[in-house]
């Protein structure tokens, strides 16, 4: 089962550059009977591994300044905003999730805002700070995974294409997942032995390699469409699950 979870998580991140945790968490709950808290911790191992491996396979350098800025600021903002979540009415949270998903899909399916794109040296520091804070606060309040929010945010922020933002998104996901996992390492060690970890990580790596190989065999237009469709399915399923939980 752990190998299967790794395969599905690795394939999802390999195709979309995002959404790994939103797929892994329900799988840990459904297939292993994990609690939500345990599933969240377990998913971090699979997601961080998949993000790192797929970043290596990308063969393109991420935007280090953007990734580090969003990771650090997003983590701080998320930690500060999390205590506010219980005080928000469920209707407001559900409405915000719908708005974010629709806005995110518009960014993913729309053309780049600037066909030439921008690197981090062209971004005003204030823009990165605001983007990082928004990412952290929204992630804490809605429970949406960073990847589903991150790809649309990078598309808006940089003006680059979907293909171009993937390396930066993968590095950001890796940094946030690794830091979060490190803060809960005692629980992670309790939940997974090395014998458990091997099939999980192996499945994640194999699926990532197969997904990347498949993507490279497709023409650019077909590759983009596959990324867009997969991202849309992940975002909609995630939003539906979260809205269902907050309106109960």
C-alpha positions as CSV (number, residue, x, y, z in Angstrom):
1,X,0.0,0.0,0.0
2,X,2.8,2.4,0.8
3,X,4.4,1.7,-2.6
4,X,1.0,2.5,-4.3
5,X,0.7,5.7,-2.3
6,X,4.2,6.7,-3.4
7,X,3.4,5.9,-7.0
8,X,0.3,8.0,-7.1
9,X,1.9,10.9,-5.2
10,X,5.0,10.9,-7.4
11,X,3.0,10.8,-10.6
12,X,0.7,13.7,-9.6
13,X,3.7,15.9,-8.7
14,X,5.5,14.8,-11.8
15,X,2.6,15.8,-14.1
16,X,1.4,19.0,-12.4
17,X,4.3,20.3,-10.3
18,X,1.8,20.5,-7.4
19,X,-1.0,18.8,-5.5
20,X,1.0,16.0,-3.9
21,X,-0.2,16.4,-0.4
22,X,-3.8,16.7,-1.5
23,X,-3.6,13.3,-3.1
24,X,-1.4,11.6,-0.5
25,X,-3.4,12.6,2.6
26,X,-6.7,10.9,1.5
27,X,-4.7,7.8,0.4
28,X,-3.1,7.4,3.8
29,X,-6.4,7.7,5.4
30,X,-8.3,5.4,3.1
31,X,-5.7,2.7,2.5
32,X,-3.8,2.6,5.8
33,X,-6.5,3.8,8.2
34,X,-4.3,6.7,9.4
35,X,-5.8,9.6,11.3
36,X,-5.8,13.0,9.6
37,X,-3.0,14.2,11.8
38,X,-0.8,11.2,11.0
39,X,-1.7,11.3,7.3
40,X,-0.5,14.9,7.2
41,X,2.8,14.0,8.6
42,X,3.3,10.9,6.5
43,X,2.4,12.8,3.3
44,X,5.3,15.3,4.0
45,X,7.8,12.5,3.4
46,X,6.4,11.5,0.1
47,X,5.8,15.0,-1.1
48,X,9.3,16.3,-0.2
49,X,10.9,13.3,-1.9
50,X,8.8,13.7,-5.0
51,X,9.4,17.4,-5.2
52,X,13.2,17.0,-4.9
53,X,13.4,14.1,-7.4
54,X,11.2,15.9,-10.0
55,X,13.2,19.1,-9.6
56,X,16.4,17.1,-10.4
57,X,14.6,15.6,-13.5
58,X,13.5,19.0,-14.6
59,X,17.1,19.9,-15.6
60,X,16.3,23.6,-15.2
61,X,17.3,26.0,-12.5
62,X,14.6,27.3,-10.2
63,X,14.3,30.9,-9.2
64,X,16.1,30.6,-5.9
65,X,15.2,34.1,-4.6
66,X,11.5,33.6,-5.3
67,X,11.4,30.1,-3.8
68,X,13.2,31.0,-0.6
69,X,11.2,34.2,-0.1
70,X,7.8,32.4,-0.6
71,X,9.0,29.4,1.6
72,X,10.2,31.5,4.6
73,X,7.5,34.2,4.5
74,X,4.7,31.6,3.8
75,X,5.8,29.4,6.7
76,X,5.8,32.4,9.1
77,X,2.5,33.8,7.9
78,X,0.9,30.4,8.1
79,X,2.0,29.8,11.7
80,X,0.7,33.2,12.7
81,X,-2.6,32.9,10.9
82,X,-3.4,29.4,12.0
83,X,-4.9,30.4,15.4
84,X,-7.4,32.6,13.6
85,X,-8.9,29.7,11.7
86,X,-11.4,28.5,14.4
87,X,-13.0,31.9,14.5
88,X,-13.9,32.2,10.8
89,X,-17.4,31.1,9.9
90,X,-17.6,28.0,7.7
91,X,-19.5,29.8,5.0
92,X,-16.7,32.4,4.7
93,X,-14.0,29.7,4.5
94,X,-16.0,27.7,1.9
95,X,-16.6,30.9,-0.2
96,X,-12.9,31.8,-0.1
97,X,-11.9,28.3,-1.2
98,X,-14.3,28.6,-4.2
99,X,-12.9,32.0,-5.2
100,X,-9.3,30.7,-4.9
101,X,-9.9,27.6,-7.0
102,X,-11.7,29.6,-9.7
103,X,-9.0,32.2,-9.8
104,X,-6.3,29.5,-9.8
105,X,-7.8,27.7,-12.7
106,X,-8.1,31.0,-14.6
107,X,-4.3,31.5,-14.2
108,X,-3.5,27.9,-15.1
109,X,-5.6,27.9,-18.3
110,X,-4.9,31.5,-19.3
111,X,-2.0,32.8,-21.4
112,X,1.1,34.1,-19.6
113,X,0.6,37.7,-18.5
114,X,4.0,38.6,-20.0
115,X,5.3,36.3,-22.7
116,X,8.9,37.2,-21.9
117,X,8.5,36.4,-18.2
118,X,10.4,38.0,-15.3
119,X,13.1,36.7,-13.1
120,X,13.5,37.5,-9.4
121,X,15.8,40.4,-10.0
122,X,12.9,42.2,-11.8
123,X,10.4,41.6,-8.9
124,X,10.1,44.3,-6.3
125,X,10.9,42.9,-2.8
126,X,7.6,44.2,-1.6
127,X,5.8,42.0,-4.2
128,X,7.6,38.9,-2.9
129,X,6.8,39.8,0.7
130,X,3.1,40.3,-0.1
131,X,2.9,37.1,-2.1
132,X,4.6,35.1,0.6
133,X,2.3,36.4,3.3
134,X,-0.8,35.8,1.1
135,X,0.3,32.2,0.4
136,X,0.9,31.5,4.1
137,X,-2.3,33.1,5.4
138,X,-4.5,31.5,2.7
139,X,-3.0,28.1,3.2
140,X,-3.6,28.3,7.0
141,X,-7.1,29.5,6.7
142,X,-8.4,27.3,3.9
143,X,-6.3,24.2,4.4
144,X,-5.5,24.1,0.7
145,X,-2.2,22.6,-0.1
146,X,0.6,25.0,-1.0
147,X,1.1,23.4,-4.4
148,X,-2.4,24.1,-5.6
149,X,-2.1,27.7,-4.6
150,X,1.6,28.1,-5.5
151,X,1.4,27.3,-9.3
152,X,-1.3,30.0,-10.0
153,X,0.6,32.5,-7.7
154,X,3.8,31.9,-9.6
155,X,2.0,32.3,-12.9
156,X,0.6,35.7,-11.8
157,X,3.8,36.8,-10.1
158,X,6.3,36.0,-12.8
159,X,4.3,36.2,-16.0
160,X,5.9,33.0,-17.1
161,X,4.3,29.9,-18.7
162,X,3.2,26.8,-16.7
163,X,6.3,24.9,-17.9
164,X,8.6,27.7,-16.8
165,X,7.3,28.1,-13.2
166,X,7.5,24.3,-12.4
167,X,11.1,24.3,-11.1
168,X,10.5,27.2,-8.8
169,X,7.3,25.6,-7.6
170,X,9.0,22.3,-6.9
171,X,11.8,23.9,-4.9
172,X,9.3,25.9,-2.8
173,X,7.2,22.8,-2.1
174,X,10.4,20.8,-1.2
175,X,11.6,23.5,1.2
176,X,8.2,24.0,3.0
177,X,7.5,20.3,3.2
178,X,11.0,19.5,4.5
179,X,10.9,22.2,7.2
180,X,7.5,21.1,8.3
181,X,8.5,17.5,8.4
182,X,11.7,18.4,10.3
183,X,9.6,20.1,13.0
184,X,7.6,16.9,13.4
185,X,10.4,14.4,13.0
186,X,9.7,12.6,16.3
187,X,6.2,11.8,15.1
188,X,7.4,10.8,11.7
189,X,9.9,8.4,13.2
190,X,7.2,6.9,15.3
191,X,4.9,6.4,12.3
192,X,7.3,5.0,9.8
193,X,10.2,2.5,10.1
194,X,12.9,2.2,7.5
195,X,11.1,-0.9,6.1
196,X,7.9,1.2,5.7
197,X,9.8,4.2,4.2
198,X,11.6,2.2,1.5
199,X,8.5,1.2,-0.6
200,X,7.0,4.7,-0.1
201,X,10.0,6.5,-1.4
202,X,10.7,4.0,-4.1
203,X,7.2,4.3,-5.5
204,X,7.5,8.1,-5.4
205,X,10.8,8.1,-7.3
206,X,9.7,5.5,-9.9
207,X,6.4,7.3,-10.6
208,X,8.1,10.6,-10.9
209,X,10.6,9.2,-13.4
210,X,7.9,7.6,-15.5
211,X,5.7,10.8,-15.4
212,X,8.7,12.9,-16.5
213,X,9.6,10.4,-19.3
214,X,6.0,10.4,-20.5
215,X,5.8,14.2,-20.5
216,X,9.0,14.4,-22.6
217,X,7.5,12.1,-25.2
218,X,4.5,14.4,-25.7
219,X,4.4,17.5,-27.8
220,X,4.5,20.8,-26.0
221,X,0.8,21.5,-26.6
222,X,-0.3,18.0,-25.4
223,X,2.1,18.2,-22.4
224,X,0.5,21.5,-21.3
225,X,-3.0,20.2,-21.7
226,X,-2.2,17.2,-19.6
227,X,-0.7,19.4,-16.9
228,X,-3.8,21.7,-17.0
229,X,-6.3,18.9,-16.9
230,X,-4.6,17.0,-14.0
231,X,-4.1,20.2,-12.0
232,X,-7.8,21.0,-12.5
233,X,-8.9,17.6,-11.3
234,X,-6.6,17.8,-8.2
235,X,-7.8,21.4,-7.4
236,X,-11.5,20.5,-7.7
237,X,-11.3,17.3,-5.7
238,X,-9.3,19.1,-3.0
239,X,-11.8,22.0,-2.9
240,X,-14.8,19.7,-2.7
241,X,-13.3,17.7,0.2
242,X,-12.3,20.8,2.2
243,X,-15.7,22.5,1.6
244,X,-17.5,19.4,2.7
245,X,-15.5,19.3,5.9
246,X,-16.0,22.9,6.8
247,X,-19.8,23.0,6.2
248,X,-20.5,19.9,8.3
